Amino acid sequence: MLVTVCTGSRYWPQSERGAAEHALTGADAVIVGDADGFDRLVRTIAAEWDVISLGGPRGFVADWQGLGKKAGPARNGVMVQRALVEQGDGAEIRCYAAPLAGSVGTHDCIRQMRAAGFVVAVWNLGEWQVG
């Protein structure tokens, strides 16, 4: 099974589908947050393509009311932990991040994914760069 982890800017334009479509190509399931922008686009395409959203239709939800500014990093940690569980169950994991300027939460998720040992492809200048 191929599981894709996706994170990106909440300001990602919904018309810029190419990056999200590439990230979901071949995926059986997706791990994605509940934010607007790239997360929303990934959830939309996943639903169109019948890719299973492991966080449900809303994605993995950040508890902004309960955790305040810690909510995003906490949610990112839950997503990374789920990826580790899926990997332990034999899934291939691919990670994609689509930050824009000021994408603090996206960069936090990249940091957490890399700290967990995952390779992350980052959208930069119109292409995915692995590193």
Buried (B, 14 or more C-beta within 10 A) or exposed (E): EBBBBBBBBBEBEEEBEEBBBBBBEEBEBBBBBBBEBBBBBBBEBBEEEEBEBBBEEEBBBBEEEEEEEEBBBBBBBBBBEBBBEBBEEEBEBBBBBBBBEEBEBBBBBBBBBBEBEBEBBBBEEEEBEEE
